[in-house]
Amino acid sequence: MTVISVIIGSTRQKRFSEKPANWILQHLQKREGIEARLLDLRDFPMPFFDHPVPPGVPGRAPYDHEAVQRWTAEIGASDGFIFVTPEYNHGMPAVLKNAIDWVYSEWRRKPVAFVAYGSVMGARSVQQLRHAAVNLEMVSIRSAVHIPMAPVLTHSQGGDVGSALAELDVPAKALIDDLLWWTAVLKTARAGS
């Protein structure tokens, strides 16, 4: 079974990110041979990374923090990822960057795709995340879903965003197709190394 984890990259109150995260998760659940998981950073209250030894150092002792241990185990059990991310001040949310920084080897040689929203439809957040992914030796999928501001504003006013997200089903399919192709390729390669 191939495990794809959808990561909700915001912990703000009244956040919008749950809507597109559940929407893309439902698309994944329609695919055969896929176990789609939702990882909500609210469920992993990690402190800001402050250890003297980076996660990528060979032989590093396991971290003591329980939420970090659970987070690392979830990332290790996943074969690919979709980050659902807002754009805050022209970049990724600090809580998402922190969650990324706690882990290294569990990210390596796995694909990542992006569903984004915010100013310029989250493009700058995705760009920053792509740079981080390269450093973690992940494969960043070119296809992405960029959500315009209208559904975000509708959500903030208590409205239904389902029909607006449904208009993005075509790019969602392209993203998932590409992600699953790369997931299969990289999973086979990891098994052979």
N, C-alpha and C positions, 0 to 999 in steps of 0.2 A: 504494500500500500504506500502511496506517495502522500506525504504530509505537507500541506501548504498552510502557512500561518498568516492570517491577516492581522496586522498590528495597528491598533488604534493609537495614533501618535500624539494625542492631546489628552490632558486630564482636567481641563478647565470645566467649570460649572456651566451647565446649559450648552455644552459643546455640540457642534454639528457633526463631528466626525463619526459618531455612532451610526448615523443614517447611511452614509456611503460605505462604511465598513460592513454593515449588515447586508447592504445591497450587493456588494461584490462577493461577499461570503455566499450568498444565495446562488450567484452565478457559478461559483466554484462547486457548490454542492450538487449541481446538476451534472457534473462531469463524473464519468465512471473511473474507478480506481483511485479516487482522490479522497483523502480525509482532510477536510477543511476545518481549521481551528481559528477561533477568534482570541487574540491575546490583547487584553485591555491593560494599558500601563497603570490604570488605577488599581489593578489587582496585584501590582508589583511595586510597592512603595519603596523604591531604592534610594539610598542617600546619594548625594552627588559624589561622583568618583573622586576619591582622595588617596588612594593607595600608592605607596612609593614604587611598587612593582606593577608595570602595565600588564594587562591581560595576555598579551602575546608573548611574554617571556617564558621560554620553555622551563618546566619544573617549578613554576609558580605554585605556591600553596593555594588550596581552595579558599574561596572567600567565606567568611564566617556569617555574613548577613543572610538570613533565611530567604528574603525576597529575591536577592541576587542569585542564590542557589536554585530557586524555582525557575527564575527567568532563564538562567544559563541552561538548565535542563530542557526547557521548552524550545529554546533556540537550537540546541543540539539535536533534538528529536525531529526537527523540521527539515524538509528538503528544499523548500523555497518560501519566499515571503512576498507579501504585498503590504507596503507601508501606506496607511491612510493618514495623510498629513495636511495640516493647515500651513499657511505661511504667516509667520509672525515677524513683523519688522524686517521684511525682505529675506527671511531665512526660516530654517526649521525650528520647531519648538525645542526649548532647552531640555524638557523631560525626555523627548525622543532621542536627542543627541546623547544624553546621559545613559539611557538604556542601551544604546549602541556601544558606547565606550566601555561598559562593564564586561563585554564579551569580545573574544577574538577568534579562537580556533573554531568555535561552533558556527560562525558566520562563513568561514572560508569555503571557497569553491561552491557556493550556492547562489542561485539567482534571486534577484529582487526586482520588484516592479512597484509602480507608484500610482496612487489615486490621490489627487491633490486639489485643494481649494484655497481661496483667499485672493489677495491682490494678485493680479495677472494670472488668476486661476492656479495659484500655487507653484508656478514655474520656477521661481527662485529657490523655494524650499526644496523642490525636486533636484535642482542643479546642485545645491549643497550636499544633498543626500547621495547623489551620484558620486561626488568626490570622495565622501567617506566610504562608500561601498568599494571603490577601487582600492583604497588603502587597506581594506579588510579582505581583499582578494575575492570579492563577490563579483558576480556578473550582473550588471545593471541592464535591464530590459529596455530597449528603446521605446516600445509602445507604452503609453501612459494614458491615464484618464485625468483630464483637467476640467474641473467643475466650475462653471461660471458663477458669478456672485448672486444671481437671481435666486437659486435654490437656498443658498446660505441665508439670504435676507428673509426669504419665506419662512425658513425654520425659526429664525430669531423672532418672527412675529407670530409663531405658533401654528403656522400653516403646514400643509402636507407637501412633502417634497418628492413623493414617490413617482409622480408623472414626469417631473423634471429629470430625475435620475434615469428613468426608463428611456429618455431621449438619448442617453449615453450608452445604451446597450451595445451598439456597434463597436465603439472603441474599447468597451469592457471585454467583448469577445476577442478582439485582436490582442489585447493585453494578456488575457488568460491563455490564448493559443500560444503566444510567444513564450510566456512564462513556463507553461507545461512542456514545451519542446526543450527549452534550456534545462529545465529540471530533470527531464529524462536523460539528456546528454551528460549533465554533470553528475547525476547520481551513478550512472554507469561508470564514468571515469573515476569517481571517488572509490567505488567498489573495487576497481582494478589497480588502485595505487597502494 
